[in-house]
């Protein structure tokens, strides 16, 4: 009799877990328009990457960072300085990360905001806070629902963006095999989130390219030197830039995109693998090289940083636009 009660209880617990999972999945929307392949996607023609009438993130975007796992202070500084470079810290050098963000704002956010409200004020990225989970509270193998739970845990406000960043020891559902990062949202609460993993040990050839030899495709070209000396984190910045652009321009799945909305090409993923002029599959294009460090970059950032940022699809030009 006791065993029957235990079995019945286990079944009720299983049903409860299924219900909770379904509720969480209904709350969060995932975008699989994520950085995945280390090669350019043929740019869409005409105005096919278009505005579908939905909301974009605009005005002051409060950004929270969730560091899941163990990140060194120097690694955190690379990411934080990238975010500061977009709008918060003036950078005199050119080309710059601020110019890159200015293209996102001009081509997408200001245009959509003007359509919706009649205004076109500049959109700023502001760091609202940071949280660290060095003890892996949800383990070292995460589902996409758990990524959403980590983002929701900071209780973001409407119009906010949460960045969930995982260290090299954390496996995330679909990481390396399907994606290097993704963005999603809680439409009911009105905020967006993005996840990016550090691929240094798991799949550098896929998710840290072009700072590592590609996992497939042309292998005769040497990898570029990481501009901040950290292949994993510099690779994260490339993916993070794409995901921030996608989350800002298509936060709830009805903003700017091309193709199936569940696997959409967006502002940067439509130009995947392009970083400089003359890019082609397996070749990132002609970029700049730091004379002191030998690091490859195309954008100057805050605190003397240099970054390699992805090309942006410019709807006005119907073409991918690079900084160099």
DRENDO-1510 file (C-alpha; in Angstrom, 1 decimal, always signed):
<recs>
REC; n; res; u; v; w
REC; 1; UNK; +0.0; +0.0; +0.0 .
REC; 2; UNK; +2.9; +2.3; +0.9 .
REC; 3; UNK; +4.5; +1.7; -2.5 .
REC; 4; UNK; +1.3; +2.6; -4.3 .
REC; 5; UNK; +1.1; +5.9; -2.4 .
REC; 6; UNK; +4.7; +6.6; -3.3 .
REC; 7; UNK; +4.0; +5.8; -6.9 .
REC; 8; UNK; +0.9; +8.0; -6.9 .
REC; 9; UNK; +2.8; +10.8; -5.3 .
REC; 10; UNK; +5.6; +10.5; -7.9 .
REC; 11; UNK; +3.1; +10.7; -10.7 .
REC; 12; UNK; +1.5; +13.8; -9.2 .
REC; 13; UNK; +5.0; +15.4; -8.8 .
REC; 14; UNK; +5.8; +14.6; -12.4 .
REC; 15; UNK; +2.5; +16.1; -13.6 .
REC; 16; UNK; +3.2; +19.2; -11.5 .
REC; 17; UNK; +6.7; +19.6; -13.1 .
REC; 18; UNK; +5.2; +19.3; -16.6 .
REC; 19; UNK; +2.6; +22.0; -15.8 .
REC; 20; UNK; +5.3; +24.3; -14.4 .
REC; 21; UNK; +7.5; +23.8; -17.4 .
REC; 22; UNK; +4.6; +24.5; -19.8 .
REC; 23; UNK; +3.8; +27.7; -17.8 .
REC; 24; UNK; +7.4; +28.9; -18.0 .
REC; 25; UNK; +7.6; +28.1; -21.7 .
REC; 26; UNK; +4.4; +30.1; -22.3 .
REC; 27; UNK; +5.8; +33.1; -20.4 .
REC; 28; UNK; +9.1; +33.3; -22.3 .
REC; 29; UNK; +9.6; +33.7; -26.0 .
REC; 30; UNK; +12.8; +32.4; -27.5 .
REC; 31; UNK; +14.4; +33.7; -30.6 .
REC; 32; UNK; +16.6; +31.2; -32.5 .
REC; 33; UNK; +18.0; +34.0; -34.7 .
REC; 34; UNK; +21.3; +33.5; -32.9 .
REC; 35; UNK; +24.9; +33.6; -33.9 .
REC; 36; UNK; +25.7; +30.1; -35.0 .
REC; 37; UNK; +27.8; +29.5; -38.1 .
REC; 38; UNK; +31.3; +30.9; -38.6 .
REC; 39; UNK; +30.5; +32.0; -42.1 .
REC; 40; UNK; +28.6; +34.8; -43.7 .
REC; 41; UNK; +24.9; +34.5; -44.6 .
REC; 42; UNK; +24.0; +35.9; -48.0 .
REC; 43; UNK; +22.6; +39.3; -47.3 .
REC; 44; UNK; +18.8; +39.5; -48.1 .
REC; 45; UNK; +17.9; +41.6; -51.1 .
REC; 46; UNK; +15.7; +44.6; -51.2 .
REC; 47; UNK; +13.7; +45.5; -48.1 .
REC; 48; UNK; +13.0; +41.9; -47.1 .
REC; 49; UNK; +14.4; +42.4; -43.6 .
REC; 50; UNK; +11.6; +44.7; -42.6 .
REC; 51; UNK; +9.6; +46.1; -39.7 .
REC; 52; UNK; +6.6; +44.0; -38.7 .
REC; 53; UNK; +5.0; +46.7; -36.5 .
REC; 54; UNK; +5.9; +45.5; -33.1 .
REC; 55; UNK; +7.7; +47.1; -30.2 .
REC; 56; UNK; +11.5; +47.7; -30.1 .
REC; 57; UNK; +13.6; +48.7; -27.1 .
REC; 58; UNK; +14.2; +52.4; -27.1 .
REC; 59; UNK; +14.9; +55.4; -24.9 .
REC; 60; UNK; +17.1; +54.4; -21.9 .
REC; 61; UNK; +17.6; +50.6; -21.9 .
REC; 62; UNK; +18.5; +49.4; -18.4 .
REC; 63; UNK; +20.8; +46.4; -18.8 .
REC; 64; UNK; +21.4; +43.8; -16.0 .
REC; 65; UNK; +24.2; +41.2; -16.2 .
REC; 66; UNK; +23.9; +37.7; -14.7 .
REC; 67; UNK; +27.4; +36.1; -14.5 .
REC; 68; UNK; +26.6; +32.4; -14.2 .
REC; 69; UNK; +29.7; +30.5; -13.1 .
REC; 70; UNK; +33.3; +31.7; -12.5 .
REC; 71; UNK; +34.5; +34.8; -14.4 .
REC; 72; UNK; +37.7; +36.5; -13.7 .
REC; 73; UNK; +37.5; +40.3; -13.0 .
REC; 74; UNK; +39.5; +40.9; -16.2 .
REC; 75; UNK; +36.9; +38.9; -18.2 .
REC; 76; UNK; +34.0; +40.8; -16.7 .
REC; 77; UNK; +35.8; +44.1; -17.5 .
REC; 78; UNK; +36.0; +43.2; -21.2 .
REC; 79; UNK; +32.2; +42.7; -21.4 .
REC; 80; UNK; +31.3; +45.7; -19.2 .
REC; 81; UNK; +33.6; +48.0; -21.1 .
REC; 82; UNK; +31.9; +46.9; -24.4 .
REC; 83; UNK; +28.5; +47.8; -23.0 .
REC; 84; UNK; +29.8; +51.2; -21.7 .
REC; 85; UNK; +31.3; +51.8; -25.2 .
REC; 86; UNK; +27.9; +51.8; -26.8 .
REC; 87; UNK; +26.5; +55.0; -25.4 .
REC; 88; UNK; +27.8; +55.7; -21.8 .
REC; 89; UNK; +31.5; +56.5; -22.2 .
REC; 90; UNK; +32.7; +58.9; -25.0 .
REC; 91; UNK; +35.3; +57.4; -27.3 .
REC; 92; UNK; +37.3; +59.7; -29.5 .
REC; 93; UNK; +38.9; +57.1; -31.7 .
REC; 94; UNK; +37.2; +55.8; -34.9 .
REC; 95; UNK; +35.8; +53.5; -35.9 .
REC; 96; UNK; +34.1; +52.9; -32.6 .
REC; 97; UNK; +31.6; +50.7; -30.8 .
REC; 98; UNK; +29.5; +53.9; -30.4 .
REC; 99; UNK; +29.3; +54.2; -34.2 .
REC; 100; UNK; +28.3; +50.6; -34.5 .
REC; 101; UNK; +25.4; +51.2; -32.0 .
REC; 102; UNK; +24.6; +54.4; -33.8 .
REC; 103; UNK; +23.8; +52.4; -36.9 .
REC; 104; UNK; +21.5; +50.1; -35.0 .
REC; 105; UNK; +19.7; +53.1; -33.5 .
REC; 106; UNK; +19.5; +55.1; -36.7 .
REC; 107; UNK; +18.5; +52.2; -39.0 .
REC; 108; UNK; +16.1; +50.4; -36.7 .
REC; 109; UNK; +15.2; +51.9; -33.3 .
REC; 110; UNK; +14.7; +55.5; -34.1 .
REC; 111; UNK; +12.7; +54.6; -37.2 .
REC; 112; UNK; +10.4; +52.3; -35.4 .
REC; 113; UNK; +10.0; +54.7; -32.5 .
REC; 114; UNK; +9.1; +57.5; -34.8 .
REC; 115; UNK; +6.5; +55.3; -36.5 .
REC; 116; UNK; +5.0; +54.4; -33.1 .
REC; 117; UNK; +5.2; +57.6; -31.2 .
REC; 118; UNK; +6.2; +60.4; -33.6 .
REC; 119; UNK; +9.5; +60.8; -31.7 .
REC; 120; UNK; +13.0; +59.7; -32.5 .
REC; 121; UNK; +15.1; +60.3; -29.5 .
REC; 122; UNK; +18.4; +58.4; -29.3 .
REC; 123; UNK; +18.5; +55.1; -27.5 .
REC; 124; UNK; +21.0; +54.6; -24.7 .
REC; 125; UNK; +22.3; +51.4; -23.2 .
REC; 126; UNK; +22.8; +51.8; -19.4 .
REC; 127; UNK; +24.2; +49.2; -17.0 .
REC; 128; UNK; +21.6; +48.8; -14.2 .
REC; 129; UNK; +23.3; +46.2; -12.2 .
REC; 130; UNK; +25.2; +42.9; -12.0 .
REC; 131; UNK; +24.7; +39.6; -10.2 .
REC; 132; UNK; +27.1; +36.7; -9.8 .
REC; 133; UNK; +26.2; +33.0; -9.3 .
REC; 134; UNK; +29.6; +31.4; -8.9 .
REC; 135; UNK; +28.1; +28.3; -7.1 .
REC; 136; UNK; +26.0; +27.2; -10.1 .
REC; 137; UNK; +22.7; +27.3; -8.3 .
REC; 138; UNK; +20.9; +25.5; -11.1 .
REC; 139; UNK; +23.8; +23.2; -11.9 .
REC; 140; UNK; +26.2; +23.2; -14.8 .
REC; 141; UNK; +23.8; +21.9; -17.4 .
REC; 142; UNK; +21.0; +24.4; -18.2 .
REC; 143; UNK; +17.8; +24.1; -20.2 .
REC; 144; UNK; +16.5; +27.2; -22.0 .
REC; 145; UNK; +13.8; +27.5; -19.4 .
REC; 146; UNK; +16.4; +27.7; -16.7 .
REC; 147; UNK; +18.2; +30.5; -18.7 .
REC; 148; UNK; +14.9; +32.3; -18.6 .
REC; 149; UNK; +14.6; +31.7; -14.9 .
REC; 150; UNK; +18.0; +33.3; -14.3 .
REC; 151; UNK; +17.0; +36.3; -16.3 .
REC; 152; UNK; +13.6; +36.6; -14.5 .
REC; 153; UNK; +15.4; +36.3; -11.1 .
REC; 154; UNK; +16.7; +39.9; -11.3 .
REC; 155; UNK; +13.1; +41.2; -11.6 .
REC; 156; UNK; +13.7; +43.4; -14.6 .
REC; 157; UNK; +11.5; +46.4; -15.3 .
REC; 158; UNK; +9.5; +47.0; -18.4 .
REC; 159; UNK; +11.8; +47.9; -21.3 .
REC; 160; UNK; +14.8; +46.3; -19.7 .
REC; 161; UNK; +17.4; +43.9; -21.1 .
REC; 162; UNK; +19.0; +41.1; -19.0 .
REC; 163; UNK; +22.2; +39.4; -20.2 .
REC; 164; UNK; +22.8; +35.9; -18.9 .
REC; 165; UNK; +26.4; +34.9; -19.5 .
REC; 166; UNK; +27.7; +31.4; -18.8 .
REC; 167; UNK; +31.3; +30.3; -18.1 .
REC; 168; UNK; +33.2; +27.6; -20.1 .
REC; 169; UNK; +32.1; +24.8; -17.7 .
REC; 170; UNK; +28.4; +25.4; -18.2 .
REC; 171; UNK; +26.5; +23.4; -20.9 .
REC; 172; UNK; +23.4; +25.0; -22.2 .
REC; 173; UNK; +20.7; +23.3; -24.2 .
REC; 174; UNK; +21.7; +23.6; -27.9 .
REC; 175; UNK; +25.0; +25.3; -27.2 .
REC; 176; UNK; +27.6; +24.5; -29.9 .
REC; 177; UNK; +25.2; +22.0; -31.7 .
REC; 178; UNK; +22.6; +24.6; -32.5 .
REC; 179; UNK; +23.6; +28.0; -31.3 .
REC; 180; UNK; +26.2; +30.2; -29.6 .
REC; 181; UNK; +23.6; +32.5; -28.0 .
REC; 182; UNK; +20.0; +33.5; -28.2 .
REC; 183; UNK; +17.6; +36.2; -27.1 .
REC; 184; UNK; +14.0; +36.0; -25.8 .
REC; 185; UNK; +11.5; +37.9; -23.8 .
REC; 186; UNK; +8.8; +38.0; -21.2 .
REC; 187; UNK; +6.2; +39.8; -23.3 .
REC; 188; UNK; +3.8; +40.1; -20.3 .
REC; 189; UNK; +6.4; +41.8; -18.2 .
REC; 190; UNK; +7.7; +43.7; -21.2 .
REC; 191; UNK; +11.4; +42.9; -20.9 .
REC; 192; UNK; +13.9; +41.1; -23.1 .
REC; 193; UNK; +16.9; +38.9; -22.3 .
REC; 194; UNK; +19.8; +37.3; -24.0 .
REC; 195; UNK; +22.1; +34.4; -23.3 .
REC; 196; UNK; +25.7; +33.9; -24.5 .
REC; 197; UNK; +28.1; +31.1; -23.5 .
REC; 198; UNK; +31.9; +31.1; -23.3 .
REC; 199; UNK; +32.9; +28.6; -25.9 .
REC; 200; UNK; +36.7; +28.5; -25.2 .
REC; 201; UNK; +36.7; +24.9; -24.2 .
REC; 202; UNK; +33.5; +23.5; -25.7 .
REC; 203; UNK; +33.4; +24.7; -29.3 .
REC; 204; UNK; +35.9; +27.6; -30.1 .
REC; 205; UNK; +35.8; +26.7; -33.8 .
REC; 206; UNK; +32.1; +27.4; -33.9 .
REC; 207; UNK; +31.3; +30.0; -31.3 .
REC; 208; UNK; +34.7; +31.8; -30.9 .
REC; 209; UNK; +35.5; +32.1; -34.6 .
REC; 210; UNK; +37.3; +34.0; -36.1 .
REC; 211; UNK; +39.6; +33.8; -33.0 .
REC; 212; UNK; +39.9; +30.1; -33.5 .
REC; 213; UNK; +40.1; +27.8; -36.5 .
REC; 214; UNK; +36.6; +27.0; -37.8 .
REC; 215; UNK; +35.1; +23.7; -36.9 .
REC; 216; UNK; +34.4; +23.1; -40.6 .
REC; 217; UNK; +34.8; +25.0; -43.9 .
REC; 218; UNK; +38.0; +26.7; -45.1 .
REC; 219; UNK; +40.8; +26.0; -42.6 .
REC; 220; UNK; +43.8; +27.4; -44.5 .
REC; 221; UNK; +43.5; +30.9; -43.0 .
REC; 222; UNK; +45.0; +31.4; -39.5 .
REC; 223; UNK; +42.6; +32.6; -36.8 .
REC; 224; UNK; +42.6; +36.3; -35.9 .
REC; 225; UNK; +44.3; +37.3; -32.6 .
REC; 226; UNK; +41.7; +38.2; -30.0 .
REC; 227; UNK; +41.8; +42.0; -29.4 .
REC; 228; UNK; +41.6; +41.7; -25.6 .
REC; 229; UNK; +43.7; +38.6; -25.3 .
REC; 230; UNK; +40.9; +36.2; -24.3 .
REC; 231; UNK; +39.6; +34.0; -27.1 .
REC; 232; UNK; +36.6; +32.9; -25.1 .
REC; 233; UNK; +35.4; +36.3; -23.9 .
REC; 234; UNK; +36.3; +38.1; -27.2 .
REC; 235; UNK; +34.2; +35.5; -28.9 .
REC; 236; UNK; +31.4; +36.1; -26.4 .
REC; 237; UNK; +31.5; +39.8; -27.3 .
REC; 238; UNK; +30.9; +39.0; -31.0 .
REC; 239; UNK; +27.9; +36.9; -30.1 .
REC; 240; UNK; +26.7; +39.3; -27.5 .
REC; 241; UNK; +26.8; +42.2; -29.9 .
REC; 242; UNK; +24.5; +40.2; -32.3 .
REC; 243; UNK; +22.2; +39.2; -29.5 .
REC; 244; UNK; +21.9; +42.8; -28.1 .
REC; 245; UNK; +21.2; +44.1; -31.6 .
REC; 246; UNK; +18.5; +41.4; -32.1 .
REC; 247; UNK; +17.0; +41.9; -28.6 .
REC; 248; UNK; +16.7; +45.6; -29.2 .
REC; 249; UNK; +15.3; +45.5; -32.7 .
REC; 250; UNK; +13.1; +42.4; -32.4 .
REC; 251; UNK; +12.5; +41.9; -28.6 .
REC; 252; UNK; +9.1; +40.3; -28.8 .
REC; 253; UNK; +9.3; +38.6; -32.2 .
REC; 254; UNK; +7.3; +41.2; -34.2 .
REC; 255; UNK; +9.9; +43.9; -34.8 .
REC; 256; UNK; +12.6; +43.8; -37.5 .
REC; 257; UNK; +13.4; +40.4; -39.0 .
REC; 258; UNK; +13.5; +38.3; -42.1 .
REC; 259; UNK; +12.0; +34.8; -42.6 .
REC; 260; UNK; +10.3; +32.5; -40.2 .
REC; 261; UNK; +9.8; +34.5; -36.9 .
REC; 262; UNK; +10.9; +31.4; -34.9 .
REC; 263; UNK; +14.2; +31.2; -36.7 .
REC; 264; UNK; +14.5; +34.8; -37.9 .
REC; 265; UNK; +17.5; +36.6; -39.5 .
REC; 266; UNK; +17.9; +39.9; -37.7 .
REC; 267; UNK; +20.0; +43.0; -37.8 .
REC; 268; UNK; +23.4; +41.2; -37.3 .
REC; 269; UNK; +22.6; +37.5; -37.9 .
REC; 270; UNK; +21.6; +38.5; -41.5 .
REC; 271; UNK; +25.2; +39.3; -42.0 .
REC; 272; UNK; +26.8; +36.5; -40.0 .
REC; 273; UNK; +30.6; +36.1; -40.3 .
REC; 274; UNK; +31.2; +39.6; -41.8 .
REC; 275; UNK; +33.5; +41.9; -39.9 .
REC; 276; UNK; +35.3; +43.9; -42.6 .
REC; 277; UNK; +35.3; +44.7; -46.3 .
REC; 278; UNK; +35.7; +41.8; -48.7 .
REC; 279; UNK; +34.4; +39.2; -46.3 .
REC; 280; UNK; +33.4; +35.8; -47.8 .
REC; 281; UNK; +32.6; +32.4; -46.2 .
REC; 282; UNK; +35.6; +31.5; -44.0 .
REC; 283; UNK; +37.2; +34.9; -44.3 .
REC; 284; UNK; +36.0; +37.6; -41.9 .
REC; 285; UNK; +37.1; +40.5; -44.1 .
REC; 286; UNK; +39.8; +43.1; -43.9 .
REC; 287; UNK; +40.0; +44.4; -40.3 .
REC; 288; UNK; +42.4; +46.5; -38.3 .
REC; 289; UNK; +45.4; +45.2; -36.3 .
REC; 290; UNK; +46.6; +46.7; -33.1 .
REC; 291; UNK; +50.3; +47.5; -33.6 .
REC; 292; UNK; +51.1; +46.8; -30.0 .
REC; 293; UNK; +49.2; +43.6; -29.2 .
REC; 294; UNK; +48.6; +42.2; -32.7 .
REC; 295; UNK; +44.9; +41.9; -31.9 .
REC; 296; UNK; +42.4; +42.2; -34.7 .
REC; 297; UNK; +39.5; +44.6; -34.3 .
REC; 298; UNK; +37.2; +47.0; -36.1 .
REC; 299; UNK; +35.9; +49.2; -33.2 .
REC; 300; UNK; +37.5; +51.2; -30.5 .
REC; 301; UNK; +35.9; +51.1; -27.1 .
REC; 302; UNK; +35.9; +52.5; -23.6 .
REC; 303; UNK; +39.0; +52.5; -21.5 .
REC; 304; UNK; +41.3; +51.8; -24.4 .
REC; 305; UNK; +39.5; +48.6; -25.4 .
REC; 306; UNK; +39.2; +47.3; -28.9 .
REC; 307; UNK; +36.5; +45.0; -30.2 .
REC; 308; UNK; +35.6; +43.0; -33.3 .
REC; 309; UNK; +31.9; +43.7; -33.9 .
REC; 310; UNK; +29.6; +42.1; -36.5 .
REC; 311; UNK; +28.3; +43.7; -39.6 .
REC; 312; UNK; +24.8; +45.2; -39.5 .
REC; 313; UNK; +22.2; +44.8; -42.2 .
REC; 314; UNK; +21.2; +48.3; -43.2 .
REC; 315; UNK; +17.6; +48.3; -44.6 .
REC; 316; UNK; +18.1; +51.7; -46.2 .
REC; 317; UNK; +21.0; +50.4; -48.3 .
REC; 318; UNK; +19.7; +46.8; -48.6 .
REC; 319; UNK; +23.2; +45.6; -47.7 .
REC; 320; UNK; +25.5; +44.6; -44.9 .
REC; 321; UNK; +27.4; +47.5; -43.4 .
REC; 322; UNK; +30.8; +47.0; -41.7 .
REC; 323; UNK; +32.8; +49.6; -39.7 .
REC; 324; UNK; +35.9; +49.0; -41.8 .
</recs>
